Amino acid sequence: MDRLVTRLALAASGLLIIAAAAIAAGVWLCVALYFALLTWLTPPLAALATAAGVLLAAGLIVLVVVLAMRSRRTTNEPMRTRLDRELTDLVSRHAAVAVPVALLAGFAVGAVPPLREALKDVLAK
């Protein structure tokens, strides 16, 4: 039992050191990004751009963690049927937004020939 506690303490201290090093590296990367942006932007805008980059990175990390932690459903239902059901539920919940978006997308596909051809290529595969 003592050996287990010792191993857990060593692992925890190692993770703490790694976390501190990662935070320090992140801070230095933000400082470097800020100074790099100063060549193109004024100091307040460079600070805002750096903060936006940090928030974007944090949001991506949260998204990855949430997707990784989501419970995996094992089902024999075909993917197409499940996708149809999920999209139908999504459109039903957000009908006020889904209808104008669908109309705008239909207009864009009908009015722009390259977009129509790209959609045909995607659907053909």
C-alpha positions as CSV (number, residue, x, y, z in Angstrom):
1,M,0.0,0.0,0.0
2,D,2.8,2.4,0.8
3,R,4.4,1.7,-2.6
4,L,1.1,2.6,-4.3
5,V,0.8,5.9,-2.4
6,T,4.4,6.7,-3.3
7,R,3.8,6.0,-7.0
8,L,0.6,8.1,-7.0
9,A,2.5,11.0,-5.3
10,L,5.3,10.8,-7.9
11,A,2.8,10.7,-10.7
12,A,0.9,13.7,-9.3
13,S,4.0,15.7,-8.8
14,G,5.2,14.9,-12.3
15,L,1.8,16.0,-13.7
16,L,2.0,19.2,-11.7
17,I,5.4,20.0,-13.1
18,I,4.3,19.3,-16.6
19,A,1.2,21.5,-16.1
20,A,3.3,24.3,-14.8
21,A,5.7,24.0,-17.7
22,A,2.9,24.0,-20.2
23,I,1.3,27.1,-18.6
24,A,4.7,28.9,-18.7
25,A,5.2,27.9,-22.4
26,G,1.6,29.1,-23.2
27,V,2.3,32.5,-21.5
28,W,5.5,32.9,-23.5
29,L,3.7,31.9,-26.7
30,C,1.1,34.6,-26.0
31,V,3.8,37.2,-25.4
32,A,5.5,36.2,-28.6
33,L,2.2,36.4,-30.5
34,Y,1.5,39.8,-29.0
35,F,4.9,41.2,-30.1
36,A,4.5,39.7,-33.6
37,L,1.1,41.3,-34.0
38,L,2.6,44.7,-32.9
39,T,4.3,44.9,-36.3
40,W,0.8,45.1,-38.0
41,L,-1.6,46.3,-35.3
42,T,-1.7,49.0,-32.6
43,P,-1.0,47.7,-29.1
44,P,-4.7,47.5,-28.0
45,L,-5.7,45.6,-31.1
46,A,-2.7,43.3,-30.8
47,A,-3.7,42.6,-27.2
48,L,-7.3,41.9,-28.3
49,A,-6.1,39.6,-31.2
50,T,-3.9,37.7,-28.8
51,A,-6.8,37.3,-26.3
52,A,-9.1,36.2,-29.0
53,G,-6.5,33.6,-30.1
54,V,-6.3,32.3,-26.5
55,L,-10.0,32.1,-26.2
56,L,-10.3,30.3,-29.5
57,A,-7.7,27.8,-28.4
58,A,-9.5,27.3,-25.1
59,G,-12.8,26.8,-26.9
60,L,-11.3,24.2,-29.1
61,I,-9.9,22.3,-26.2
62,V,-13.3,22.4,-24.4
63,L,-15.0,21.2,-27.6
64,V,-12.5,18.3,-27.9
65,V,-13.0,17.3,-24.3
66,V,-16.8,17.5,-24.5
67,L,-16.8,15.4,-27.6
68,A,-14.4,12.9,-26.1
69,M,-16.4,12.6,-22.9
70,R,-19.7,12.2,-24.6
71,S,-21.1,8.7,-24.1
72,R,-20.8,6.6,-27.2
73,R,-24.0,5.0,-28.1
74,T,-23.8,1.5,-29.6
75,T,-26.7,0.8,-31.8
76,N,-27.5,-1.3,-34.8
77,E,-29.4,1.6,-36.3
78,P,-27.9,2.6,-39.7
79,M,-26.0,5.9,-39.7
80,R,-28.3,7.4,-42.3
81,T,-31.4,6.7,-40.3
82,R,-29.9,8.1,-37.1
83,L,-28.7,11.2,-38.9
84,D,-32.1,11.8,-40.5
85,R,-33.7,11.5,-37.1
86,E,-31.2,13.9,-35.4
87,L,-31.6,16.5,-38.2
88,T,-35.3,16.3,-38.1
89,D,-35.2,16.8,-34.3
90,L,-32.8,19.8,-34.8
91,V,-35.0,21.4,-37.4
92,S,-38.1,20.9,-35.3
93,R,-36.5,22.5,-32.3
94,H,-35.2,25.5,-34.3
95,A,-37.8,25.9,-37.0
96,A,-37.7,29.7,-36.9
97,V,-34.1,29.7,-37.9
98,A,-34.0,26.5,-40.0
99,V,-36.6,27.7,-42.6
100,P,-34.8,31.0,-43.6
101,V,-31.4,29.2,-43.6
102,A,-32.8,26.4,-45.9
103,L,-34.4,29.1,-48.2
104,L,-31.1,31.0,-48.4
105,A,-29.1,27.8,-49.0
106,G,-31.5,26.7,-51.7
107,F,-31.3,30.2,-53.4
108,A,-27.5,30.1,-53.2
109,V,-27.3,26.6,-54.8
110,G,-29.8,27.6,-57.5
111,A,-28.2,30.9,-58.3
112,V,-24.5,30.0,-58.2
113,P,-23.6,27.3,-60.8
114,P,-20.1,26.5,-59.3
115,L,-21.8,25.9,-55.9
116,R,-24.4,23.7,-57.6
117,E,-21.7,21.6,-59.3
118,A,-19.8,21.2,-56.1
119,L,-23.0,20.0,-54.3
120,K,-23.6,17.6,-57.2
121,D,-20.1,16.2,-56.8
122,V,-20.5,15.8,-53.1
123,L,-23.8,14.0,-53.4
124,A,-22.6,11.8,-56.2
125,K,-19.9,10.3,-53.9
